[in-house]
Amino acid sequence: MAKAAGKKAARAARDAANRLLADNRFARHQYEILETLETGLELVGTEVKSIRAGKANLRDGFCLIRKGELQLHNVHISPHSYAGAFFNHEPLRTRKLLAHRREIDKLRIAIDQKGLTLIPLNLHLKGSWIKLTVGLAKGRKLHDKRQEERRKDADREVRSALARG
């Protein structure tokens, strides 16, 4: 009996250490995600506190490769409420993403050749580290969005019919 309680506690601790902090669900509607990459972020202390409090918005964000570095643009992280104005951060500042050189070069080639874009998908904890999942994406046209919506509706109907029968 004690082992089962210990396993549940360990699972709860692991889930708490790997929880989702912010998600960009709109990006999955607007873009077709071809590949994902988990990167680190270069943050200041008040940004970390705000992200852990759930005060990050990824909706309008995008990533660029400048001077061989991966940069995160237009992601709003609200100023920390318990810090003074002098010590707080700029909400929309450009943040550096941490990835290996080979990964950045691979992304640069895909962006240049195929006309793809880099979109932030979610912010999550991995242990005590805050990680950002970046997606290599292709923009969807209106007819693609409608077709995807029809496919999802059909899948939903099939699942409900199987659950009933």
C-alpha positions as CSV (number, residue, x, y, z in Angstrom):
1,M,0.0,0.0,0.0
2,A,2.8,2.4,0.8
3,K,4.5,1.7,-2.6
4,A,1.3,2.8,-4.4
5,A,1.1,6.0,-2.5
6,G,4.8,6.7,-3.2
7,K,4.3,6.1,-6.9
8,K,1.3,8.5,-7.0
9,A,3.4,11.2,-5.2
10,A,6.3,10.7,-7.6
11,R,3.9,11.0,-10.6
12,A,2.4,14.1,-9.2
13,A,5.8,15.7,-8.6
14,R,6.9,14.7,-12.1
15,D,3.7,16.3,-13.6
16,A,4.2,19.4,-11.6
17,A,7.8,19.7,-12.9
18,N,6.6,19.3,-16.5
19,R,3.5,21.5,-16.6
20,L,2.3,23.7,-19.4
21,L,2.6,27.4,-18.7
22,A,1.3,29.0,-21.9
23,D,-0.1,27.6,-25.1
24,N,-0.6,29.0,-28.6
25,R,-3.7,27.1,-29.8
26,F,-4.4,29.8,-32.5
27,A,-1.1,28.8,-34.2
28,R,-2.3,25.3,-34.8
29,H,-5.4,26.7,-36.6
30,Q,-3.5,29.3,-38.7
31,Y,-0.5,27.1,-39.6
32,E,0.3,23.5,-40.5
33,I,3.1,22.5,-38.1
34,L,5.8,20.4,-40.0
35,E,8.4,20.1,-37.3
36,T,9.0,21.1,-33.7
37,L,12.0,22.1,-31.7
38,E,12.4,22.6,-27.9
39,T,14.6,25.6,-27.0
40,G,15.6,27.4,-23.9
41,L,15.0,31.1,-23.3
42,E,17.2,33.8,-22.1
43,L,15.0,35.5,-19.4
44,V,15.4,38.0,-16.6
45,G,14.1,37.2,-13.1
46,T,10.8,39.1,-13.3
47,E,10.0,37.4,-16.6
48,V,10.4,34.0,-14.9
49,K,8.1,34.9,-12.1
50,S,5.5,36.3,-14.5
51,I,5.6,33.2,-16.8
52,R,5.3,30.9,-13.8
53,A,2.2,32.9,-12.7
54,G,0.7,32.3,-16.2
55,K,1.1,35.8,-17.5
56,A,2.5,35.1,-20.9
57,N,0.8,35.5,-24.3
58,L,2.2,33.7,-27.4
59,R,-0.6,34.5,-29.8
60,D,1.1,37.1,-32.0
61,G,4.7,35.8,-31.5
62,F,7.1,34.7,-34.2
63,C,10.8,33.8,-34.4
64,L,13.6,35.1,-36.6
65,I,17.2,34.1,-37.2
66,R,19.4,37.2,-36.9
67,K,23.3,37.1,-36.9
68,G,23.2,33.3,-36.4
69,E,20.9,33.6,-33.3
70,L,17.4,32.5,-32.8
71,Q,15.2,35.4,-31.6
72,L,11.7,35.5,-30.2
73,H,9.6,38.6,-31.2
74,N,6.3,40.0,-30.1
75,V,5.6,37.6,-27.2
76,H,4.0,39.6,-24.4
77,I,5.1,38.7,-20.8
78,S,3.3,40.9,-18.3
79,P,5.4,42.9,-15.8
80,H,5.7,41.2,-12.4
81,S,3.1,42.6,-10.1
82,Y,5.3,42.6,-7.0
83,A,8.3,44.4,-8.5
84,G,8.9,48.1,-8.8
85,A,8.9,49.8,-12.2
86,F,12.7,50.2,-12.1
87,F,13.4,46.4,-11.6
88,N,10.7,45.2,-14.0
89,H,11.1,44.1,-17.6
90,E,9.8,45.4,-20.9
91,P,6.8,43.3,-21.8
92,L,7.4,43.0,-25.6
93,R,11.2,42.9,-25.7
94,T,13.1,40.6,-28.1
95,R,14.3,37.5,-26.3
96,K,17.1,35.2,-27.3
97,L,16.3,31.5,-27.8
98,L,18.9,28.9,-26.9
99,A,19.5,26.2,-29.5
100,H,22.5,24.3,-31.0
101,R,24.2,25.8,-34.0
102,R,23.2,22.7,-36.2
103,E,19.6,23.1,-35.3
104,I,19.6,26.8,-36.1
105,D,21.3,26.1,-39.4
106,K,18.8,23.4,-40.3
107,L,15.9,25.8,-39.5
108,R,17.5,28.6,-41.6
109,I,17.8,26.3,-44.6
110,A,14.1,25.3,-44.3
111,I,13.0,28.9,-43.9
112,D,15.0,30.2,-46.9
113,Q,14.3,27.4,-49.4
114,K,10.7,26.5,-48.6
115,G,9.3,29.8,-47.4
116,L,8.3,28.5,-44.0
117,T,8.0,30.4,-40.7
118,L,8.9,29.8,-37.1
119,I,6.0,30.0,-34.6
120,P,6.2,29.7,-30.8
121,L,3.8,26.9,-29.8
122,N,4.0,26.6,-26.0
123,L,5.9,27.5,-22.9
124,H,6.4,24.7,-20.4
125,L,8.5,23.7,-17.4
126,K,11.0,20.9,-17.8
127,G,12.2,20.3,-14.3
128,S,13.0,23.8,-13.1
129,W,13.8,25.2,-16.6
130,I,11.4,27.1,-18.7
131,K,11.4,25.8,-22.3
132,L,9.7,27.1,-25.5
133,T,8.5,24.7,-28.2
134,V,9.0,26.3,-31.6
135,G,7.2,25.0,-34.7
136,L,8.4,25.1,-38.3
137,A,5.1,26.0,-40.0
138,K,3.5,26.6,-43.3
139,G,0.6,29.0,-43.4
140,R,-2.8,27.6,-44.2
141,K,-5.2,29.1,-46.8
142,L,-8.9,29.6,-46.1
143,H,-9.9,26.4,-48.0
144,D,-7.3,24.4,-46.0
145,K,-8.8,25.6,-42.7
146,R,-12.3,24.7,-43.9
147,Q,-11.1,21.2,-45.0
148,E,-9.4,20.7,-41.7
149,E,-12.5,21.7,-39.8
150,R,-14.6,19.2,-41.8
151,R,-12.1,16.4,-41.1
152,K,-12.2,17.2,-37.3
153,D,-16.1,17.2,-37.4
154,A,-16.1,13.8,-39.1
155,D,-13.6,12.4,-36.6
156,R,-15.7,13.7,-33.7
157,E,-18.9,12.1,-35.2
158,V,-17.2,8.7,-35.6
159,R,-15.9,8.8,-32.0
160,S,-19.4,9.7,-30.7
161,A,-21.0,6.9,-32.8
162,L,-18.5,4.4,-31.5
163,A,-19.1,5.5,-28.0
164,R,-22.9,5.1,-28.4
165,G,-22.8,1.7,-30.2
